[in-house]
Amino acid sequence: MSDSVNTPKVALITGASRGIGAATARLLASRGMRVVVNYRSSGEEADGVVAAIADAGGQAMAAQADVRDEHAVRSMVEEVVSAWGAVDVLVHNALIPYAVKSFHDITWDELGGKLEQEVRAAFGLTKAVLPGMAERGYGRIVYLSTVLSRHPREGMIALGTAKAALDQFARFVAQEAGPAGVTVNVVAPGPVDETTLADVFGAEHKLRHAAATPMGRMATPDDVARAVSFYASDDSAFITGTVAPVNGGMAMD
């Protein structure tokens, strides 16, 4: 376990300057964790998330790194460990850009590039935090995926294929990390309002998604953050290698 049950856990959330990442950072901080708000280029927005957490009585710091760059990721993790001693929780939420195209129109560079960058980012982040977690005998890793990894939709072959690879990557890491006290899980939302992906399709598309969902609406970033928070907590101590759908019943396996 961590050095002391009284020491707040440290959670590193990638892509946390807005949307699901920001909602997760705020929620984990409200539940007593010290939060690292990672960003690639939105420094002002990341600082805003940190300020909001501080105003609410929480602890947070911003950390810049492109998650596709293994050197930058290692430097960021070293910075966090230097400041707060450990990374107990990794929430990998950062969205890697991708093409919205049919198979007919997409090129291999667009599909293969998304696949490579998606797995590279997860690989580099996990390599950077898992040894420390294993040494301490405690860790929580949560990857953000999508319902599209199991339920295809027009134009989303690049994202769906890359996230399907991420889902399987998580299972292999979960199997290997379990004996060291580290759980590894995936949260796979359906369409989430107030996010970059939702804005790609516009208002009419959002209405169709809401109408096709038994709950009668799209997910919000807070809905997803609550699922992530469960996996990041000790309530999920005996759950690993799973994929949690957060889609209001839109897709039922």
C-alpha positions in Angstrom: 0.0 0.0 0.0 0.9 3.7 -0.1 3.2 5.0 2.6 0.3 6.1 4.8 -3.5 5.8 4.6 -3.6 9.4 5.8 -1.6 10.7 2.8 -3.8 11.9 0.0 -3.6 9.9 -3.2 -2.0 11.6 -6.2 -4.0 11.4 -9.4 -2.6 12.3 -12.8 -5.3 13.0 -15.4 -4.3 13.5 -19.0 -6.1 15.9 -21.2 -7.7 17.6 -18.1 -8.0 21.2 -19.2 -11.6 20.7 -20.4 -14.5 18.2 -20.8 -14.3 14.8 -19.2 -10.7 15.4 -18.0 -11.6 18.6 -16.2 -14.7 17.1 -14.7 -12.7 14.1 -13.4 -10.0 16.4 -12.0 -12.6 18.4 -10.1 -14.4 15.4 -8.7 -11.2 13.5 -7.6 -10.0 16.7 -5.9 -13.3 17.1 -4.1 -12.9 13.5 -2.9 -9.5 14.3 -1.3 -7.0 13.5 -4.0 -4.2 15.7 -5.1 -4.7 16.2 -8.8 -2.3 16.8 -11.7 -4.1 18.6 -14.6 -2.2 17.5 -17.7 -2.5 19.5 -20.9 -0.8 19.8 -24.2 -1.4 23.3 -25.4 -4.4 24.7 -23.4 -2.3 26.1 -20.5 -4.7 28.9 -19.7 -7.7 26.5 -19.4 -5.6 24.0 -17.3 -4.7 26.9 -14.9 -8.4 27.7 -14.7 -9.2 24.1 -13.6 -6.4 24.2 -11.0 -7.7 27.6 -9.7 -11.2 26.2 -9.4 -10.0 23.2 -7.5 -7.9 25.4 -5.1 -10.9 27.8 -4.6 -13.0 24.7 -3.5 -10.3 23.7 -1.0 -8.5 21.1 -3.0 -5.0 20.6 -4.2 -4.0 20.6 -7.8 -1.1 21.5 -10.2 -0.9 21.8 -13.9 1.6 19.8 -15.9 2.3 20.3 -19.6 3.2 17.3 -21.8 2.2 15.8 -25.2 1.2 12.3 -24.2 2.5 10.9 -27.5 6.0 12.0 -26.5 7.5 9.4 -24.1 10.4 11.8 -23.0 7.8 14.5 -22.2 5.7 12.0 -20.3 8.6 10.7 -18.2 9.6 14.3 -17.4 6.1 15.1 -16.3 5.9 12.1 -14.1 9.3 12.9 -12.6 8.0 16.4 -11.9 4.9 15.1 -10.1 6.9 12.6 -8.0 9.4 15.3 -7.1 6.5 17.6 -5.9 4.2 15.0 -4.3 6.1 11.8 -4.0 4.1 9.4 -6.2 1.5 8.9 -8.8 -1.1 6.6 -7.3 -3.8 7.0 -9.9 -3.4 7.4 -13.7 -6.5 8.5 -15.7 -5.6 8.5 -19.4 -8.2 10.7 -21.0 -6.3 12.8 -23.5 -7.8 12.7 -27.0 -5.4 11.9 -29.8 -6.6 13.6 -33.1 -8.1 11.4 -35.8 -9.9 11.5 -39.1 -13.7 11.3 -39.3 -14.0 9.3 -42.6 -15.4 6.2 -44.0 -13.3 3.2 -44.8 -13.7 4.0 -48.5 -12.2 7.5 -48.0 -9.6 7.0 -45.2 -5.9 6.4 -45.9 -3.7 4.0 -44.1 -1.7 6.9 -42.8 -4.8 8.3 -41.2 -6.0 4.9 -39.8 -2.6 3.5 -38.9 -1.4 6.8 -37.5 -4.3 7.0 -35.1 -3.8 3.4 -34.0 -0.1 3.9 -33.5 -0.4 7.2 -31.6 -3.3 5.8 -29.4 -1.3 2.8 -28.2 2.0 4.7 -28.0 0.4 7.3 -25.6 -1.0 4.6 -23.4 2.2 2.6 -23.5 4.4 5.5 -22.6 2.2 6.7 -19.7 1.8 3.2 -18.3 5.6 2.6 -18.5 6.2 5.9 -16.6 3.8 5.2 -13.7 3.5 1.4 -13.3 7.0 0.7 -11.8 6.4 3.1 -9.0 2.9 1.8 -8.3 4.2 -1.8 -8.3 7.0 -0.9 -5.9 4.5 0.6 -3.5 2.0 -2.2 -4.0 -0.8 0.1 -4.9 -2.1 1.7 -8.1 -5.2 2.6 -10.1 -5.0 2.9 -13.9 -8.1 4.0 -15.8 -8.1 4.4 -19.6 -10.8 6.3 -21.4 -12.2 4.5 -24.5 -15.5 4.7 -26.3 -18.6 2.6 -27.1 -17.4 2.8 -30.7 -14.7 0.2 -29.9 -17.5 -2.4 -29.9 -20.3 -0.7 -31.7 -19.3 0.8 -35.1 -20.7 4.0 -36.4 -20.3 5.7 -39.7 -17.1 7.7 -40.2 -15.5 6.5 -36.9 -13.3 3.6 -38.1 -10.1 5.4 -37.0 -11.3 6.1 -33.4 -13.1 2.8 -33.0 -10.2 0.7 -34.1 -7.7 2.5 -32.0 -9.8 2.4 -28.9 -10.5 -1.4 -29.5 -6.7 -1.8 -29.4 -6.6 0.2 -26.2 -9.3 -1.9 -24.6 -7.2 -5.1 -25.2 -4.0 -3.4 -24.2 -5.6 -2.6 -20.8 -6.5 -6.3 -20.3 -2.9 -7.4 -20.8 -1.6 -4.8 -18.4 -4.3 -5.7 -15.9 -3.2 -9.3 -15.9 0.5 -8.5 -15.4 -0.1 -5.7 -12.8 -2.6 -7.4 -10.6 -0.2 -9.3 -8.4 1.5 -6.0 -7.6 -1.7 -4.5 -6.3 -2.4 -2.4 -9.3 -5.9 -2.4 -11.0 -6.4 -1.5 -14.6 -9.8 -0.7 -16.1 -11.4 1.1 -19.0 -14.3 3.5 -19.0 -16.1 3.6 -22.4 -18.6 6.4 -22.8 -21.1 6.8 -25.5 -21.6 10.3 -27.0 -20.7 12.9 -24.3 -22.1 16.4 -24.5 -19.9 19.4 -23.9 -16.9 17.7 -25.5 -14.8 18.1 -28.7 -16.2 14.9 -30.2 -19.8 15.9 -29.6 -19.2 19.2 -31.4 -17.9 17.4 -34.5 -21.4 16.4 -35.5 -23.6 19.3 -34.4 -26.9 19.8 -32.7 -29.1 17.6 -34.9 -26.8 14.6 -34.4 -26.9 15.2 -30.7 -30.7 15.1 -30.7 -30.7 11.8 -32.6 -28.3 10.3 -30.1 -30.4 11.4 -27.2 -33.6 10.0 -28.8 -31.8 6.6 -29.3 -30.8 6.4 -25.6 -33.1 4.8 -23.1 -32.1 7.5 -20.5 -33.3 10.1 -23.0 -30.2 12.2 -23.1 -26.5 12.2 -23.9 -23.9 11.7 -21.2 -22.3 14.7 -19.5 -18.6 14.9 -18.5 -19.8 14.6 -14.9 -21.5 11.2 -15.7 -18.2 9.9 -17.0 -16.2 11.4 -14.2 -18.2 9.5 -11.6 -17.5 6.2 -13.3 -13.8 7.1 -13.4 -13.8 8.1 -9.8 -15.2 4.7 -8.8 -12.3 2.9 -10.6 -9.8 5.4 -9.1 -11.0 4.7 -5.6 -10.6 1.8 -3.1 -14.2 0.8 -3.8 -12.9 -1.0 -6.9 -10.0 -2.8 -5.2 -11.0 -6.2 -6.5 -12.1 -5.1 -10.0 -9.6 -5.2 -12.8 -9.5 -5.8 -16.6 -13.0 -4.5 -17.1 -14.7 -2.1 -19.5 -17.5 0.0 -18.1 -20.0 1.4 -20.6 -21.3 4.9 -19.7 -23.9 5.3 -22.4 -27.4 5.5 -20.8 -28.3 2.1 -22.3 -27.7 3.2 -25.9 -25.6 0.0 -26.4 -26.2 -3.0 -24.2 -23.8 -5.9 -24.3 
